[in-house]
Amino acid sequence: MNFKYRKIFLLGFGSFGFSLLWIVYNAFVPLLLEERFSLQPGIIGLFMTLDNIAALFIQPAIGAVSDRLRTPIGRRMPFILVGAPVAAVAFGLIPISASLPVFFVCATTLLLSMALWRTPVVALMSDVTPSQYRSQANGITNFMGGIGAILGTLGGSALFDLNPAYPFWMGAAAVTVAAVILFVAIKEPDVPQAPDEAPPGLRESIRAIRRDPDKSVVWILLAMFAWLLAYSALEAFFSLYVKNHLGLPGSDGARLLGQFSLLLVIFALPAGALGGKIGRRRSIIAGLLVIIPIFLLISMLSPAALATVLTALPVLGTVPVLGVLLMVLGSAWALINVNVTQSHYISQCLTPS
């Protein structure tokens, strides 16, 4: 395998499509559920967890199946070519669903189809990238995902004001284009037939963690659970918070998330450099020490204070006090998100020396 930046950049369109679609989903589906169907926050929260439930039960199985699959177009590509078009159609139908049952069917189809091709896209990067270049490749794909998040929030906010369906159609188009680019530009390497023995499952991995006298992996898993729990809860309800608590238009929730995402992308490279200089653990702790007081400050400030506009910037639009605080959060979150290197760290802990 040869490492080519152009190939990894094109592969990054998979992350671009995923990130754009999910940020639009998380920003605008809660608004539709409240405004169109008058659902209560608890029901909306339950609805917004369905994608994580699908990921928990479907993605590991899909990953194992794709490892063993052999077809003329590769191991991963069949899942991409089936999952992406179905996801695009279902996502495009969500904003024009007139009844809650139809809305639920479209959303469920979306979640199942996205779970079908997400793991193969991630695995494809490792398939086509030599091991010594995977950190660089991961950085490129994460950068492309960040660009997708920025476009989905800032662009989606402007489109939502024109027509609530437009951000969803943008997401459907992005996923379709991503799948076409992957199919045309990426050729999967030939691999030998998979061995008969199955890779370690979830229970075997848990047993390995419990037997390991070094409990570092346990602590990092608990830490990841805690901060991802906080982040997911905030993201799922942020648009409703902006609309109902601050009294701003619902589309401003996506725009403010875009300001957060922009700083996250900008500080990704400096965060990685800082992690290399002072250590990943210290960098993560530094990020948490910034995030915690910012969250407390947001919770204590009045809605009027948080909504006070400080300035207006090109692309970003108006920047209220909450926007400035979110940009600080984005830079601090980069220290965590870049340096945790989740799967790489855990695999190292579980690999016998």
C-alpha positions in Angstrom: 0.0 0.0 0.0 1.2 3.5 -0.9 0.3 6.5 1.1 -1.2 9.3 -1.0 -2.6 12.5 0.6 -5.0 12.8 -2.3 -6.5 9.4 -1.7 -7.0 10.1 2.1 -8.5 13.5 1.3 -11.1 11.8 -1.0 -11.6 9.1 1.7 -12.3 12.0 4.1 -15.5 12.7 2.2 -17.0 9.8 4.1 -16.4 11.6 7.4 -17.6 14.9 5.8 -20.9 13.3 4.8 -21.4 11.7 8.2 -20.6 14.8 10.2 -22.8 17.1 8.1 -25.8 14.7 8.3 -25.6 14.1 12.0 -25.1 17.7 13.0 -28.2 18.7 10.9 -30.1 15.8 12.5 -29.2 16.8 16.0 -29.8 20.5 15.5 -33.1 20.4 13.7 -34.9 17.2 14.5 -35.7 18.3 18.1 -37.2 21.5 16.7 -39.4 19.6 14.3 -40.5 17.1 17.0 -41.5 20.0 19.4 -43.0 22.4 16.8 -44.7 20.0 14.5 -45.7 17.2 16.9 -45.8 18.9 20.3 -43.7 16.2 22.0 -42.4 16.7 25.5 -38.6 17.0 26.2 -38.4 13.6 27.7 -39.8 11.9 24.6 -37.6 14.0 22.4 -34.6 13.0 24.4 -35.6 9.3 24.0 -36.0 9.8 20.3 -32.6 11.4 20.0 -30.9 8.4 21.6 -32.1 5.9 19.0 -29.0 6.5 16.8 -26.8 5.5 19.7 -28.8 2.4 20.4 -28.6 1.5 16.7 -24.8 2.1 16.8 -24.4 0.0 19.9 -26.1 -3.1 18.6 -25.6 -2.9 14.8 -22.2 -1.4 14.1 -20.0 -4.1 15.8 -21.9 -6.8 14.0 -21.5 -5.0 10.6 -17.8 -4.5 11.3 -17.3 -8.2 11.9 -19.3 -9.2 8.8 -17.4 -6.7 6.6 -14.1 -8.2 7.8 -15.1 -11.5 6.4 -17.0 -10.5 3.3 -15.3 -10.9 -0.1 -16.9 -9.4 -3.2 -15.5 -8.1 -6.6 -15.9 -4.5 -5.3 -14.3 -5.2 -1.9 -15.3 -5.9 1.7 -16.5 -2.4 2.7 -18.0 -1.0 -0.5 -21.2 -3.1 -0.6 -22.3 -1.7 2.7 -21.5 1.9 1.5 -23.4 1.5 -1.7 -26.5 0.1 0.0 -26.5 2.2 3.2 -25.7 5.6 1.8 -28.5 5.9 -0.8 -31.1 4.6 1.6 -29.9 7.0 4.3 -30.0 9.9 1.8 -33.6 9.2 0.8 -34.8 8.7 4.4 -33.1 11.9 5.5 -34.6 13.9 2.7 -38.1 12.6 3.7 -37.9 13.5 7.4 -38.7 17.2 7.1 -41.7 16.6 4.9 -43.3 13.9 7.0 -46.7 15.0 7.9 -47.5 12.5 10.6 -45.5 11.2 13.6 -45.6 7.5 12.5 -44.2 8.5 9.0 -41.6 10.7 10.7 -40.6 7.8 13.0 -40.3 5.3 10.0 -38.1 7.7 8.1 -35.9 8.4 11.1 -35.6 4.7 12.0 -34.7 3.9 8.4 -32.1 6.6 8.5 -30.5 5.3 11.7 -30.4 1.7 10.5 -28.9 2.6 7.2 -26.3 4.9 8.7 -25.3 2.2 11.1 -24.9 -0.1 8.1 -22.1 1.8 6.5 -20.5 3.9 9.2 -18.1 1.2 10.5 -17.1 0.0 6.9 -16.2 3.7 6.1 -14.0 3.9 9.2 -12.4 0.5 8.5 -11.7 1.5 4.9 -9.2 4.1 6.1 -7.1 1.4 7.8 -7.5 -0.8 4.8 -5.9 1.6 2.3 -3.4 3.3 4.6 0.0 1.8 5.8 0.1 1.6 9.6 2.9 4.1 9.9 0.7 6.8 8.2 -2.6 6.2 10.0 -2.2 9.1 12.4 -1.8 11.5 9.5 -4.7 9.9 7.7 -6.9 10.1 10.9 -6.0 13.8 11.1 -7.2 14.4 7.5 -10.4 12.5 7.9 -11.2 14.3 11.2 -10.5 17.6 9.5 -12.9 16.7 6.8 -15.5 15.8 9.4 -15.0 19.1 11.0 -15.6 20.9 7.7 -18.8 18.9 7.4 -19.9 20.0 10.8 -19.2 23.6 10.1 -21.1 23.5 6.8 -24.0 21.7 8.4 -24.4 24.2 11.2 -23.6 27.5 9.7 -25.0 26.6 6.2 -27.9 24.7 7.7 -28.9 27.6 9.9 -29.2 29.9 6.9 -31.1 27.2 4.9 -33.5 26.4 7.8 -34.6 30.1 7.8 -35.5 29.8 4.1 -37.2 26.4 4.4 -36.9 23.8 7.2 -36.4 21.1 4.6 -33.4 22.6 3.0 -30.8 21.5 5.6 -32.0 18.0 5.4 -31.8 18.0 1.6 -28.3 19.4 1.9 -27.4 16.5 4.2 -28.9 13.9 1.8 -26.9 15.4 -1.1 -23.7 15.3 0.9 -24.1 11.7 1.8 -24.8 10.8 -1.8 -21.8 12.7 -3.1 -19.6 11.1 -0.5 -20.7 7.6 -1.5 -20.1 8.3 -5.2 -16.6 9.7 -4.4 -15.7 6.7 -2.3 -16.8 4.3 -5.0 -15.1 6.1 -7.9 -11.9 7.1 -6.2 -11.1 4.4 -3.6 -10.0 0.9 -4.7 -9.9 -1.5 -1.9 -6.8 -3.7 -1.7 -7.0 -7.4 -2.2 -7.0 -9.3 1.1 -6.7 -13.0 1.7 -9.6 -15.1 2.9 -10.4 -14.4 6.5 -9.4 -17.1 9.0 -12.1 -19.2 10.6 -11.5 -18.0 14.1 -13.6 -15.0 15.1 -12.0 -11.8 16.5 -12.6 -11.1 20.2 -16.1 -10.0 21.0 -17.4 -7.5 23.5 -17.4 -9.9 26.4 -13.9 -11.2 25.7 -12.7 -7.6 25.5 -14.3 -6.8 28.9 -12.8 -9.9 30.5 -9.3 -8.8 29.1 -9.8 -5.4 30.7 -10.8 -6.9 34.0 -7.9 -9.2 34.1 -5.3 -6.6 33.2 -3.6 -5.4 36.5 -3.1 -1.9 34.9 -6.5 -0.2 35.3 -5.6 2.7 33.1 -8.0 1.6 30.3 -10.9 1.3 32.8 -10.3 4.9 34.0 -10.1 6.2 30.4 -13.3 4.4 29.5 -15.1 5.9 32.5 -13.8 9.3 31.6 -14.8 9.0 28.0 -18.3 7.8 29.1 -18.7 10.9 31.3 -17.6 13.6 28.9 -19.4 12.0 25.9 -22.6 11.7 28.1 -22.4 15.4 28.8 -21.6 16.4 25.2 -24.4 14.2 23.7 -27.0 15.5 26.1 -26.1 19.2 25.4 -26.0 18.7 21.7 -29.4 16.9 21.6 -31.2 19.7 23.5 -29.1 22.7 22.4 -31.5 24.0 19.7 -34.5 23.7 22.1 -32.4 25.5 24.8 -31.7 28.4 22.5 -35.3 28.7 21.3 -37.1 28.2 24.6 -34.7 29.5 27.2 -32.9 32.3 25.4 -35.9 33.3 23.2 -33.8 33.2 20.0 -34.8 31.6 16.7 -34.4 27.9 16.6 -32.0 28.2 13.7 -29.6 30.2 15.9 -28.9 26.9 17.8 -27.3 25.4 14.7 -25.4 28.7 14.0 -24.0 28.8 17.6 -22.9 25.2 17.3 -21.2 26.2 14.1 -19.2 28.8 16.0 -18.2 26.0 18.5 -17.3 23.6 15.6 -15.2 26.3 13.8 -12.9 26.8 16.9 -12.7 23.0 17.4 -11.3 22.6 13.9 -9.0 25.6 14.2 -7.5 24.4 17.4 -7.2 20.7 16.3 -3.6 21.0 15.2 -2.4 23.2 18.1 -4.1 20.8 20.5 -2.2 17.8 19.0 1.0 19.8 19.1 0.4 20.7 22.8 -0.3 17.0 23.6 3.0 16.0 22.0 4.8 18.7 24.1 3.2 18.3 27.6 1.6 14.9 27.2 -1.9 13.8 26.3 -3.1 13.4 29.8 -2.1 16.9 30.9 -3.7 18.3 27.7 -7.0 16.5 28.4 -7.0 17.7 32.0 -6.3 21.3 30.8 -9.3 21.1 28.4 -11.5 19.9 31.3 -10.3 22.7 33.6 -11.5 25.2 31.0 -14.8 23.5 30.1 -16.1 23.0 33.6 -16.1 26.7 34.7 -17.5 27.7 31.3 -20.4 25.4 31.8 -21.0 26.7 35.3 -20.8 30.3 34.0 -23.4 29.5 31.3 -25.7 28.0 33.8 -25.5 31.1 36.1 -25.9 33.9 33.5 -29.4 35.1 32.7 -30.9 34.4 29.3 -30.8 38.1 28.5 -27.0 38.2 29.3 -26.3 35.1 27.2 -28.3 36.5 24.2 -26.6 39.9 24.3 -24.9 40.4 20.9 -21.3 41.4 21.1 -20.3 41.6 17.5 -21.1 40.4 14.0 -18.5 38.5 11.9 -18.4 37.3 8.3 -19.7 33.8 7.9 -20.4 33.4 11.6 -23.0 36.1 11.7 -23.9 37.7 15.0 -21.9 36.5 18.0 -23.7 36.8 21.4 -22.1 36.2 24.8 -23.1 32.5 24.5 -21.3 32.3 21.2 -18.0 33.6 22.7 -18.3 31.1 25.5 -19.0 28.3 23.0 -15.9 29.3 21.0 -13.8 29.0 24.1 -15.5 25.6 24.7 -14.6 24.5 21.2 -10.9 25.3 21.6 -10.9 23.4 25.0 -12.9 20.5 23.6 -10.1 20.1 20.9 -7.7 19.4 23.7 -9.8 16.5 24.7 -11.1 15.2 21.4 -7.7 15.2 19.7 -5.6 13.8 22.5 -7.8 11.1 23.8 -7.1 9.0 20.7 -9.8 6.6 21.9 -9.5 3.4 19.9 -5.7 3.6 19.4 -5.1 4.0 23.2 -7.5 1.2 24.2 -6.0 -1.2 21.6 -2.6 -0.5 22.9 -3.7 -1.3 26.5 -5.3 -4.6 25.4 -2.4 -5.7 23.2 0.0 -8.1 25.0 3.5 -6.8 25.3 
